[in-house]
Amino acid sequence: MKFKVKQAEFVRAITKASQAPPFRPAVVFAGRSNVGKSSLINKLTGKRSLARTSSTPGRTREIIYFDIDDRFYFIDLPGYGYAKVSAAVQRQWAPMMNTFFHDADGIRLTVVILDVRREPTEVDYRLVAMLQECAIPFIFAVTKCDKLSRSATMKRLKEIQAALGVDEDALVPVSAETGQGIGDLLAVIGSVLHSPGASVRDA
């Protein structure tokens, strides 16, 4: 389904699901710090500075809600796995996310963001396990594909696919710099948001 964001605005920053704005179908974006999550959200919405990159990656601990077309939410989760953040701060991420995914309403899809040049980490696998436990559908947006040649990108996608043990269509190669794959990712998001029936959390 062709889907284009017409309007996107910041709604609220929260630290727990009970603080969330009123129910709407939502797509969640999650990934390690420095994988290009903010740039991807900005590219998808066509708003260059909607999602701001922290001056110190890995420090933002808030869950950000963005209004999409007065109908949906894009939810930006805190980045994880930044090496320079203290171990104590890093340990807070998993319990926070576990509570969020169990308690949040309206989640139709989670976009797990990976850097095409990097191997999936232990925390990436923990996130996937969390989503599976909560029965929340997910796909992988593999960013920064403009940094590699086409052949190198295809090789890395196959390696990431094998490492994750998922089907080929679970990975969407994208570049926030060139726009590569943005239409494909929007099509997936649109098909989920416009699908009939109850939300994942209401099922």
C-alpha positions as CSV (number, residue, x, y, z in Angstrom):
1,M,0.0,0.0,0.0
2,K,1.3,3.4,-0.9
3,F,1.7,5.5,2.2
4,K,3.0,9.0,2.7
5,V,3.2,11.0,5.9
6,K,1.4,14.3,5.3
7,Q,1.9,15.8,8.8
8,A,4.1,14.9,11.8
9,E,4.5,16.6,15.1
10,F,6.0,16.0,18.5
11,V,3.4,14.9,21.0
12,R,4.9,13.8,24.3
13,A,8.0,12.3,25.9
14,I,7.4,9.7,28.6
15,T,9.3,7.2,30.7
16,K,6.5,4.7,31.2
17,A,3.5,3.4,29.3
18,S,1.0,4.9,31.8
19,Q,2.1,8.4,30.7
20,A,1.3,7.7,27.0
21,P,-1.1,9.9,25.1
22,P,-4.6,8.6,24.1
23,F,-4.8,5.4,22.1
24,R,-3.9,5.3,18.4
25,P,-2.4,2.6,16.2
26,A,1.4,3.0,16.4
27,V,4.7,2.0,14.8
28,V,7.7,1.8,17.2
29,F,11.3,2.5,16.1
30,A,14.1,0.8,18.1
31,G,17.8,0.4,17.6
32,R,21.3,0.9,19.0
33,S,22.7,4.4,19.4
34,N,24.4,5.6,16.2
35,V,22.4,3.4,13.8
36,G,20.7,6.4,12.2
37,K,17.3,6.0,14.0
38,S,16.5,9.8,14.2
39,S,17.6,10.3,10.6
40,L,15.4,7.5,9.4
41,I,12.3,8.8,11.3
42,N,13.0,12.3,9.8
43,K,13.3,10.9,6.3
44,L,10.1,8.8,6.6
45,T,8.1,11.9,7.8
46,G,9.8,14.4,5.5
47,K,10.6,16.6,8.5
48,R,14.3,17.2,8.8
49,S,14.5,18.0,12.5
50,L,11.5,16.1,13.9
51,A,13.5,13.5,15.8
52,R,16.6,15.2,17.2
53,T,19.9,13.4,17.7
54,S,21.2,13.6,21.2
55,S,24.6,15.4,21.6
56,T,25.7,12.5,23.7
57,P,24.4,9.2,22.1
58,G,22.8,6.8,24.5
59,R,21.9,9.4,27.1
60,T,18.3,9.9,26.1
61,R,16.1,7.8,28.4
62,E,12.6,9.0,27.2
63,I,10.1,7.4,24.9
64,I,9.0,10.0,22.3
65,Y,5.6,10.0,20.7
66,F,5.1,11.7,17.3
67,D,1.6,12.5,15.9
68,I,1.3,11.2,12.3
69,D,-1.6,12.7,10.2
70,D,-3.8,13.0,13.4
71,R,-4.4,9.3,13.1
72,F,-1.3,7.3,14.2
73,Y,1.8,7.5,16.3
74,F,5.5,6.9,15.5
75,I,7.2,6.0,18.8
76,D,10.9,6.6,19.1
77,L,12.5,4.4,21.8
78,P,15.8,5.3,23.6
79,G,18.9,4.0,21.8
80,Y,20.8,1.3,23.4
81,G,24.3,-0.2,23.5
82,Y,26.4,2.9,23.4
83,A,29.8,2.0,24.8
84,K,30.5,5.2,26.6
85,V,27.4,5.1,28.7
86,S,27.8,3.6,32.1
87,A,26.9,0.0,32.7
88,A,24.3,1.1,35.2
89,V,22.5,3.2,32.6
90,Q,22.8,0.4,30.0
91,R,21.1,-2.0,32.4
92,Q,18.1,0.3,32.8
93,W,17.2,-0.1,29.1
94,A,15.9,-3.8,29.1
95,P,13.5,-3.4,32.1
96,M,12.2,-0.1,30.7
97,M,11.6,-1.7,27.3
98,N,10.1,-4.9,28.7
99,T,7.6,-2.9,30.7
100,F,6.8,-0.6,27.8
101,F,6.1,-3.5,25.3
102,H,4.0,-5.4,27.8
103,D,1.9,-2.3,28.8
104,A,1.7,-0.1,25.7
105,D,-1.5,0.0,23.7
106,G,-1.9,0.1,19.9
107,I,1.5,-1.2,18.7
108,R,1.0,-2.5,15.2
109,L,4.7,-2.9,14.3
110,T,8.2,-2.4,15.6
111,V,10.9,-1.4,13.2
112,V,14.2,-2.7,14.5
113,I,17.0,-0.6,13.1
114,L,20.4,-2.1,12.2
115,D,23.5,-0.6,10.6
116,V,24.4,-2.6,7.4
117,R,28.1,-2.4,8.4
118,R,27.7,-3.9,11.9
119,E,26.8,-7.3,13.2
120,P,23.6,-7.7,15.3
121,T,24.6,-7.5,19.0
122,E,23.4,-9.4,22.0
123,V,21.0,-6.5,22.9
124,D,19.5,-6.6,19.4
125,Y,18.7,-10.3,20.0
126,R,17.3,-9.5,23.4
127,L,15.0,-6.9,21.8
128,V,13.8,-9.4,19.2
129,A,13.1,-12.0,22.0
130,M,11.1,-9.3,23.9
131,L,9.0,-8.6,20.8
132,Q,8.4,-12.2,20.2
133,E,7.4,-12.7,23.8
134,C,4.9,-9.9,23.5
135,A,3.6,-11.1,20.1
136,I,4.4,-7.8,18.5
137,P,5.2,-8.0,14.8
138,F,8.6,-6.6,13.7
139,I,10.8,-6.0,10.7
140,F,14.4,-4.8,10.3
141,A,15.3,-1.6,8.6
142,V,19.0,-1.9,7.6
143,T,20.4,1.6,7.4
144,K,23.4,3.3,5.9
145,C,23.3,1.2,2.7
146,D,24.7,4.2,0.9
147,K,28.0,3.6,2.7
148,L,28.7,0.4,0.8
149,S,28.6,-0.7,-2.8
150,R,25.6,-2.5,-4.1
151,S,27.4,-5.9,-4.1
152,A,28.8,-5.3,-0.6
153,T,25.4,-4.3,0.6
154,M,23.8,-7.5,-0.8
155,K,26.5,-9.6,0.8
156,R,26.0,-7.9,4.2
157,L,22.2,-8.3,4.0
158,K,22.6,-12.0,3.4
159,E,25.0,-12.2,6.4
160,I,22.6,-10.3,8.7
161,Q,19.7,-12.4,7.5
162,A,21.6,-15.6,8.3
163,A,22.7,-14.3,11.7
164,L,19.1,-13.3,12.6
165,G,17.6,-16.5,11.2
166,V,14.8,-14.6,9.4
167,D,13.3,-14.5,5.9
168,E,14.8,-12.2,3.3
169,D,11.7,-10.0,3.2
170,A,12.1,-9.3,6.9
171,L,15.0,-6.9,6.0
172,V,14.4,-3.6,4.3
173,P,17.6,-2.0,3.1
174,V,17.4,1.8,3.5
175,S,19.4,5.0,3.4
176,A,18.2,8.2,5.0
177,E,20.9,10.0,3.0
178,T,19.9,8.9,-0.5
179,G,16.3,7.9,0.1
180,Q,17.0,4.3,-0.9
181,G,14.3,1.9,0.4
182,I,12.3,4.7,2.1
183,G,9.3,4.0,-0.1
184,D,9.5,0.3,0.5
185,L,9.6,0.8,4.3
186,L,6.7,3.3,4.1
187,A,4.7,0.7,2.1
188,V,5.2,-1.8,4.9
189,I,4.2,0.7,7.6
190,G,1.2,1.8,5.6
191,S,-0.1,-1.7,5.1
192,V,0.1,-2.3,8.8
193,L,-1.4,0.9,10.0
194,H,-4.3,0.7,7.5
195,S,-5.0,-3.0,8.0
196,P,-8.5,-3.9,9.3
197,G,-9.1,-5.2,12.7
198,A,-7.9,-4.6,16.2
199,S,-4.4,-3.5,17.2
200,V,-1.8,-6.0,18.3
201,R,-2.3,-5.1,21.9
202,D,-6.1,-5.4,21.6
203,A,-6.0,-8.8,19.9
